[in-house]
Amino acid sequence: MEKELRLMKGNEAVAEAAIRAGADGYFGYPITPQSEILEYLMQANPYTTTGMVVLQAESEVAAINMVYGGAACGKKVMTSSSSPGISLKQEGITYIAGAELPCLIVNVVRGGPGLGTIQPAQSDYFQAVKGGGHGDYHLIVLAPASVQEMADFVDLSFELAFKYRNPVMMLSDGAIGQMMEKVWLSPQKERSKTVPEWATTGKPTTRERNIITSLDLDPNAQESFNKKLIDKYNEIREKEVRFEEFQCEDAEYLFVAYGTSARVCQKAVQLCRAAGIKAGLIRPITLFPFPSKRINELADKMKLILSVEMSAGQMVEDVMLSVNGKVPVYHFGRMGGIVTAPDEVVEFLKSKIIGG
Amino acid sequence: MTEEIIIAGFGGQGVLSMGKIMAYSGVMQDMEVSWMPSYGPEMRGGTANVIVIISSDRISSPIVRNFDTAIILNQQSLDKFENSVKPGGILIYDGNGITRHPERKDITVYRVDAVEEAGRMNSPKTFNMIVLGGFLKIKPIIKLENVIKGLKKSLPERYHNLIPMNEKALERGLEIIRKV
């Protein structure tokens, strides 16, 4: 089957890709700038075609717990929201991580803290990558930088989620959610007719009962579970790092940026090159696991590294840990819903080159 | 070839849909396109704008601050974006309701009085297509036939009977745009 070309918003691409990936259920609650996901799914009404359930829950908390339930039954389930809504979902997310269940959570980030603004931002990096909910856990975090990746990463997220029995977050932002680009959509996948052997779908006589829980009152048992999680996260760190490099071969100055900021930095690289500054870009595609090893290698031939992010400086901490003091690392980025402009990035880099 | 365009005017004026038609037309011509709307508080009354980029190469940043072309449909937008046109770039505006006209000398300014013309043609809603026609006269980056195809793609089928009227408006735009 051939791929189909469409012009779509990032949010619509997520929704259509979820149907085509053979998802079993979507549970959401509207919030700008991602309401088109729920809107699109409601209109597409996939229950009549693939059998996918689409439900507007009474709240974000209800939606994430519906995801918890669906995931416990071995189903391919997802939710989406934007920053304040994702905060509300955190209890459910840590339970799902603690119960080792697969699911997809899409965060189309807007400016914060609090209700903040409805405009694009990347200020939920810490929340997505470092925890968000309580306890020692990690999400696998994918950062789409185009409408195409908003579609492609849905299927990839489900694949990773089931492979590692771990929740996956797509960390997008209002700009990618709202903009339209060309997107090649994959053919319709059939919904799975079977569920994994750990799913709690009723106990047959042929096996022991399955238990899904995130509770273990015995400290020794809990600690060995924590160790098991560490092993899983280390395996993910080893096998699932994804990134893209742009004009790094001869670069002396390196931008590190994901999502919308990576697009902005691609343009900044072009502007730098036109001005005779040898700049390059590494774009982390996975934020957890972070491409630390590669950034550390690249640091060897750089004079300076600039982390560009629409936040007060969150990812820059991981960049600094990766670089480990080899070269100076700076952060630059606009906040409050303002998208950093490519020429601002170039001006900032120039000021650091001259200043440094 | 990369053309970075901003279209700005009142909400409800058809700014976003003109951008959408441009983007679809670009797709019909096998180009790369991006369409980045303002969706914030600006949308709720007041001004609306959209950045459309059409390119023969992969598009880097969908958001830029300086534009090859600014298409301006009200005074607030003219005040906001006149200085965002790249030196040597072009600014196209509708003179309707404009009290302070463009002043820059390092860009080329064109005027297309589309609101007036659409009224004369008895089809006020095709005003944005007149503007688009004017733009295509100055920057013929998309073939007219691909614009019609784009129009078909972006309009729901129940409105396809309106396509001939829109086509007429496009052609009228080509005729009436003039250099200032």
Interface residues (C-beta under 8 A of the other chain):
Chain A: L5 L7 T32 P33 T117 I118 Q119 G174 A175 Q178 M179 M180 E181 K182 T260 R263 V264 Q266 K267 A268 Q270 G337 V339 A341 P342 D343 E344
Chain B: K20 A23 Y24 V27 E32 V33 S34 W35 M36 P37 Y39 G40 P41 I59 S60 S61 P62 I63 V64 R65 N66 K153
